[in-house]
Amino acid sequence: MVAAFAALGGAAIVVALRARGVFGEGLSARLRGAVALWLVAAGAWWLAMQQPGFDPAQIGLYSFGWREAGLGVLFGILGILSVPLYILVARKLGGTAHNAEALLTLAAVPLPQRLFLLATAAVAEEVIFRAVAIAGLMAAGLAHPLAVAIPLVVFVVLHRSSWGAVHLLFVALAGALMTAAFVLGGIWAAIIAHFVVDAPMFLAGNAMARRGQQG
């Protein structure tokens, strides 16, 4: 359980430090925050490997094939297909579907850095919130529903400072789909699903910002 708490707590500390400006401002802050998340993921993974009952094979680390890839793509596409419904609900609640300012800022980042940030989201976050947190809590004996729900709630809450309250509707749905991908297909399926869901924001931010502002 120490590994799961280190993963979730470490991610929360990184988010808090970034919100307080400890990492600086602008692109430099994003990149430093991303590096910090990689360090949290690496440290939490090391702790998990020391934990009795934690087995990398059980999270699919050594199993990657068409099934895992297919599940990842499937859940990722489901996340993208949910966007129109999310936009409708967001507007009904009186908000904009996307944080246009955040998307436009992201779109202005050079492509290599955007790809690094995308890899951080797809890989480091899945190691933290799925591979270590869920599997670590299960290995510690926590009931499966709680072991799945707790990391998902933390995942959603920690996105609040970056994207805004209304966007958390999409984060919650996307996070649930990534969690389902992990439970059914292991860590590789979750990573692929996360990559598919986040790729439009990192690679087509300008178009998403314009669409989100239409109404």
N, C-alpha and C positions, 0 to 999 in steps of 0.2 A: 504493500500500500504506500510505502514511502516513495516509490518511483512515480506512482500516479499523482500523489500530492506535489512532488517536485515538478512534474510536467505541468500540471494545471497552475500551481502556484508560481512557477517560473514564468509561464506565459503571461499571467496576470501582472507580475512585476514588470516585465518588459513593456506591456501596454501602458502601465501606470507611469513608468519612467519616460516613455515617449510623450505621453499626454502632458507631463510636467516640463517638457522641453529639454530633458537631460541629454538626449541624443542630438540636440540642435534643431535646425529648422529645414524645411524643404526636402529635397531629394536625399541629402546627406543623412537626415534623420530617418528616412524610410530605409535606407541601406543599412545604417547602423542597427536599426531595430530588427531588420531581417537577419543580420549576422547574429544578433543576440538570440533570436528564436532558434537558429541552427545550433547554437551552443546549448540552449535549454534542451532541445531535442536530443542532442548527443549525450548530454549528462543524464537525462532521464532514461534514455535507452540503456546506458551503462548500469544505472541503478536497477533497472528492470531485469537485466541479465543476472544480477546477483540475487534476485528475489526467488525463493523457492516456489515452484509451481508455474513460473513464467516460462513458456516454451515458444520460441520464435516460430516453430513449425505450426503451432496451433493458430497463429495469426496469418498463416500463408506466406511467410517470408521466403520460403524455399519453393513455393509453388506459383509459377507464372505461366499461363497458357491462354488458349483461346477463351476458355470459360471465364477466367478472371478479367481478361481484357474486355470481353463482351459485356460482362456485368458492369464494369466501370463505365464503358461507353453508354450503356443503357441508362444507368442512373444519372449520368451526366446529361444526357439528352432530355431525360425527364425533368431535370432541373431547368434546362433552357426552355423547354416547352411550358413550364409553369410561369414564365415571365409575364405573358399577357394577362393571366389571371391576377398575378401579383400587382401589376400596374393598375388594373381596374380596382382592386381592393384598396390600394394606396390612395388613389384619387378619391374614392368614397370616404376615406378617412380624412380627407382634406390636405394630404401631403403630396409631395412629388415622389414619383416612383423611384428615382435614383437621386443620389446626392450629386447633382450635375457638377458642382464645383470640384468635388473629389475626383470625378471621372475625367474632367478636363485637365486637372492637374496631373493625373496619372498618364493621360494621353500625351502630355508634353515631355514625359520622361524618355530619354533615348532607349531604343529598342533593347540593347543588351541588358540594361538595368531593369527594364520591364520584365524581360525573360527571367532574370534572377529573382525578382520579386514574385513572379508567377510560380517558379520552382519552389520558392520558400513556402508559399501558400499551399501548393499541392503536395509537397513532400514533408517539409518540417512540421507543418500544422497537423498533417495526418499521423505522423509519428507521435506527436504530443497528445492530440485529442482522441485518437482512436487506438493506435497500436499500444502505446504505453498506458494511457489512462484507462481505457476499457479493459484491456487484457490484464493490466496490473490490478485493478479493482476486483476483477473476477478471480484472479489467482490468490488474492487476499481473502477470498470467501464472501465478498459482498454479493447480494442477490443480483442476478443478471439484469433485471429491469433497472435497478438503481445504478449498476455499473455502466449501463448504456446511457441512462438519462442524465446523470450528473455531468459527465464531460460535454454532452450536447448543450446543456444549459450554460455552462461556463463558456463554451465556444461562441454561443449567441451573444451573451452579455459582453464579452471582450471585443466584439465587433462594433459596439455602440459608439465608441469614440471616433472611429474611422469613417463610418458611413451614415450615422444618424438613426433616429428611432424607427422611422417608417421602414427603412431598408432592412431592419431586423426581421420583418416578416419573411423576406426572401432568404435571409441568412438561416432562419429557423428551418424553413422547408429544405433548403439546400443541405444544411447540416444533417437533417433527418435522412435525406437520400444518401449522403456520404456514409452515415452510420449504417444504413441498411446495406450499402455496398460492402462495407467492412465485415458486417456480420455474415453476409452470404458468400462473399468472395475473397475476404482477407484484405491485407494491407494494400496489395497492388491494385485491386479493384477500387478501393477507396481513393488512392492517389490518382488514378485515371479519372474517376468521377469528379474529383475536385479540380483537376486540370481542365476538363471539358466545361465545367460550370463557370470557372473563373476566366478562362481564355478570352471570351468576348469583352470582359471589362478591361483586361490588360492590353488587348490587341485592337479593340474597336471602341475605345472609350468615348471618342468624339460622337460617333453615331448613336451610342446608347444615351449620352447626355441630351442630344437633340430629341430623341424619341421620348425620353422621360419628361421633357419639358412641354411636349405637345399635349394638347387637351382641349 
